[in-house]
Structures are given as C-alpha cells and as structure tokens.
C-alpha cells in the first residue's frame, strides 16, 4: 500500500496558490468551529484577516458559504463536492453489489473505507439502519485508530509510516475502550499484518464491534478496507469472527480482479 503522502510533487508553474488557500479555508470549518469570523478562519489556515475575508466573500458569491455580516458558515452547496466523489469515483460503484451481498449474508452493516491522510473515510455502505454513532455514516471521517477498518489500513501502510503517524498525531479517546497507547497499537497492527484481518470493539461506539479485511487490487496492492459492524449482544468476539470473517474474505477475493 502506498504511504500516506504519496502524491508526486507538482511543477511550480502548475501550482495555483489561490485554489490551495481557498480549499484550506473551507477545511477550517468543523464540528467545533462551525461559525467563524474572517479573523478566526484565517488564523486556522495561516491567512491574514484581509485575505481570509476576500476568500470568504468569493465563496459567498459562489454559494459555498453564508454569512450574517460578521460570522461565516458553510452552506448546503458544499455537500455537492463530496457527493461528486461518491457519484463519480470508480471504487464505490464497483463494490456496491458485493456490499449488498455481504450485508444480506451477515445481516450486518457492511462498509468500504479508504484512508485520507491518517483519517478513515467511509465511501460505500449497505445494510440495515441502526442507531449508531454518526461517525459510521457514508462520507464520515474518523481517526484511523478507532475502527477495525482504520487499523487494518494503517497496518498495511508499513512500520515506518505507522511510527511517523504515532510520533506526530494525537490519539483522541472516544470511549473507555479506545486504545491510545502507541505500543499496543503497534502490536495490534503487527498482528493484523500476520493474520490478514482486524477486529475492534467499542473503541468508537459503545456496544459495537467491527471486523475488517484489506481490499486488494489486481496487482495485490491494498486500496481500501472491507468491514462489517455489529452490535455486541449475545455473541462472543470469537463467534462473531467465525460468522463474518469467511464471508469478508470471500467478498474481498471476488472483488480483487475488478479493482
């Protein structure tokens, strides 16, 4: 699997700095900073108040942000950007029939996810709707260490990339079960590379477990993860693995020639 920052360098003459800064400004809006002044948004992405205000007014004119004259916030139009990926990307379209089959055979929610930096992003899902953490929604982003899918993908980045991640990234705690000890994570990832699959229990959402396997393309490269999420009820962890892992492996193998 390619390392996290594997995009080839771009020639300086092809670089459009304004686009870079505008996108960086959009990414300053999040759960904790949903409404910001130009000064606040600028500070979060290294722009002066004047520059940030100009970018925000341009985005306002394009319909991607709204304002009350002082504060700015994202408008619903911004969702078109994420939806464009889901509508046009090859991976979500290819895996959807297999996800449906996996969900039917396991009676659980099935997912395909990829890494964006050190965050996990769900790009396809199928299965019953349950009262789960919104972090499991299509398009949601979560830290890579708190789900089976994320830990599997991080494991296949290799030891060097994992060490860099652990050295530079804060590992937030979501539940009392969240693993934030770097050595425990290294041991878990080594186990995943050896056995070829991973499991996570209650690290992001209480009373839920997930089991995941890597999705490889026809060249053998890990390009995504395939997982199922299920409530922890009357089934032990081993019983859950015995029930869903063979189906996960079967679906992953059937997708390999198509990826």
C-alpha positions in Angstrom: 0.0 0.0 0.0 1.3 3.5 -0.8 2.3 5.7 2.1 0.0 8.4 3.3 1.7 11.3 1.5 2.4 9.6 -1.9 1.2 12.3 -4.3 4.0 13.2 -6.7 5.4 16.8 -6.5 3.9 19.3 -8.8 5.8 21.8 -11.0 5.7 25.3 -9.5 4.4 26.7 -12.7 1.3 24.5 -12.5 0.6 25.4 -8.9 -2.5 27.7 -8.3 -1.9 29.1 -4.8 -5.4 30.7 -4.7 -7.1 27.4 -5.1 -4.9 25.9 -2.4 -5.7 28.7 0.1 -9.4 28.6 -0.7 -9.7 24.9 -0.1 -7.6 25.3 3.1 -10.1 27.9 4.3 -13.1 25.7 3.7 -11.4 23.0 5.8 -11.2 25.2 8.8 -15.0 24.7 9.4 -15.7 21.7 11.5 -17.8 20.5 14.4 -16.1 22.8 16.9 -15.7 25.8 14.5 -19.0 25.8 12.6 -19.3 29.6 12.6 -16.2 31.8 12.3 -15.2 35.4 11.7 -12.7 36.0 8.9 -10.0 36.5 11.5 -10.7 33.2 13.2 -10.8 31.3 9.9 -7.6 33.0 8.7 -5.7 32.1 11.9 -6.6 28.5 11.4 -5.1 28.3 8.0 -2.3 30.9 8.1 -4.1 33.7 6.3 -4.4 37.4 7.3 -7.9 38.7 8.2 -8.0 40.7 4.9 -7.0 37.7 2.7 -9.4 35.3 4.5 -12.3 37.8 4.1 -11.6 38.1 0.4 -11.7 34.3 0.0 -14.8 34.0 2.1 -16.6 36.7 0.1 -15.7 34.9 -3.1 -17.0 31.6 -1.7 -20.1 33.5 -0.5 -20.7 34.7 -4.1 -20.2 31.2 -5.3 -22.8 29.9 -2.8 -20.5 27.7 -0.7 -20.7 29.8 2.5 -23.3 32.0 4.1 -22.9 35.0 6.5 -24.8 37.3 8.8 -22.3 40.1 8.1 -19.9 39.0 10.8 -19.8 35.2 11.1 -19.4 32.8 8.2 -20.6 29.2 7.9 -20.8 26.5 5.2 -23.9 26.3 3.1 -25.5 23.1 1.9 -24.0 23.6 -1.5 -20.7 22.5 -0.1 -22.1 18.9 0.0 -22.0 18.8 -3.8 -18.2 18.4 -3.6 -18.4 15.2 -1.5 -21.4 13.9 -3.4 -19.5 14.4 -6.7 -16.9 11.9 -5.4 -19.5 9.3 -4.4 -21.2 9.7 -7.8 -18.1 9.6 -10.0 -15.5 7.5 -8.2 -15.0 4.1 -9.5 -14.5 2.3 -6.2 -17.9 3.0 -4.6 -19.7 1.9 -7.8 -17.7 -1.3 -8.2 -18.1 -2.5 -4.6 -21.8 -1.7 -4.0 -23.2 -5.0 -5.4 -20.8 -7.0 -3.3 -21.5 -4.9 -0.2 -25.2 -5.7 -0.7 -24.5 -9.4 -0.8 -22.3 -9.2 2.3 -24.9 -7.3 4.2 -27.6 -9.8 3.3 -25.5 -12.8 4.2 -24.3 -11.4 7.5 -27.4 -9.3 8.4 -25.0 -6.6 9.4 -23.9 -3.2 8.0 -21.1 -3.5 5.5 -18.6 -0.8 4.6 -15.8 0.0 2.3 -13.4 2.7 3.5 -10.2 4.4 2.5 -7.6 6.5 4.2 -7.3 10.2 3.7 -4.1 11.1 5.5 -4.5 9.4 8.8 -8.3 9.6 8.8 -10.7 6.8 7.7 -13.4 7.8 5.2 -16.4 5.6 4.5 -17.0 5.7 0.7 -19.7 2.9 0.5 -22.1 1.1 2.8 -25.0 -1.3 2.7 -27.2 -2.9 5.3 -29.8 -2.3 8.0 -30.2 1.2 9.5 -29.3 1.2 13.2 -29.0 3.8 16.0 -25.2 4.1 15.6 -22.6 6.9 16.1 -22.9 9.3 13.1 -19.3 8.6 12.5 -20.4 5.4 10.7 -22.3 7.4 8.1 -21.4 7.4 4.4 -18.7 10.0 3.9 -17.9 10.3 7.6 -14.3 10.7 8.7 -12.9 9.2 11.9 -9.3 8.9 13.3 -7.7 5.8 11.9 -7.0 4.1 15.2 -10.6 3.6 16.5 -12.2 1.2 13.9 -11.2 -2.2 12.6 -11.2 -0.8 9.1 -8.9 2.1 10.0 -6.4 -0.1 12.0 -6.3 -2.6 9.1 -5.4 0.2 6.6 -2.9 1.8 8.9 -1.2 -1.6 9.5 -0.7 -2.1 5.7 1.0 1.3 5.4 4.0 -0.3 6.9 6.0 0.2 10.1 7.8 3.4 9.1 4.5 5.2 8.2 2.9 3.9 11.5 5.9 5.2 13.5 5.6 8.6 11.8 1.8 8.7 12.5 2.2 7.8 16.2 5.0 10.3 16.6 3.0 13.2 15.1 -0.6 12.5 15.8 -2.7 12.9 18.9 -4.8 9.9 19.6 -8.2 11.0 20.9 -10.3 8.9 23.3 -13.9 8.2 22.4 -14.8 5.6 24.9 -13.2 3.8 27.9 -12.1 1.1 25.4 -10.3 3.3 23.0 -6.7 2.2 22.5 -4.4 5.2 22.7 -1.2 3.5 23.8 1.3 3.6 20.9 2.9 0.3 21.8 -0.4 -1.5 22.0 -1.3 -0.1 18.5 2.0 -1.3 17.1 1.4 -4.8 18.5 -2.2 -4.8 17.1 -1.0 -3.7 13.6 1.7 -6.4 13.6 -0.9 -9.0 14.5 -3.1 -7.7 11.6 -0.3 -8.0 9.1 0.4 -11.5 10.2 -3.2 -12.8 10.3 -4.7 -10.6 7.5 -7.7 -9.1 9.3 -8.5 -7.0 12.3 -11.2 -6.5 14.9 -12.2 -3.5 17.0 -14.6 -3.5 20.0 -16.3 -0.4 21.4 -13.5 1.9 20.6 -15.6 4.5 18.7 -19.2 3.5 19.7 -20.2 1.6 22.8 -21.7 -1.8 22.4 -20.5 -2.2 18.8 -17.7 -4.3 17.3 -16.3 -4.3 13.8 -14.3 -6.9 11.7 -12.3 -5.8 8.7 -10.1 -7.2 5.9 -8.0 -5.4 3.4 -9.2 -4.9 -0.2 -6.5 -5.5 -2.7 -6.5 -4.6 -6.4 -5.5 -7.0 -9.2 -1.8 -6.1 -8.6 -2.1 -7.1 -4.9 -1.9 -3.5 -3.6 -4.2 -2.6 -0.6 -6.5 0.1 -1.8 -9.3 0.1 0.8 -10.8 -1.9 3.6 -13.9 -4.1 3.7 -15.7 -4.4 7.1 -18.9 -5.2 8.9 -20.2 -3.5 12.1 -22.5 -5.3 14.5 -23.9 -4.7 18.0 -22.3 -6.7 20.8 -25.3 -8.8 22.1 -25.3 -12.5 22.9 -22.3 -13.3 20.7 -18.7 -13.6 21.8 -15.9 -12.0 19.8 -14.7 -15.3 18.5 -18.3 -16.3 17.5 -18.6 -13.1 15.6 -15.3 -13.6 13.8 -16.2 -17.2 12.9 -19.5 -16.0 11.5 -18.4 -13.0 9.4 -14.7 -13.4 8.6 -15.1 -16.1 6.0 -17.7 -14.0 4.2 -15.5 -10.9 4.3 -12.6 -12.8 2.8 -14.7 -14.3 0.1 -16.1 -10.9 -0.9 -12.7 -9.3 -0.8 -11.2 -12.1 -3.0 -14.1 -11.8 -5.5 -13.5 -8.0 -5.8 -9.8 -8.3 -6.4 -9.9 -8.8 -10.2 -12.3 -5.8 -10.5 -10.1 -3.3 -8.6 
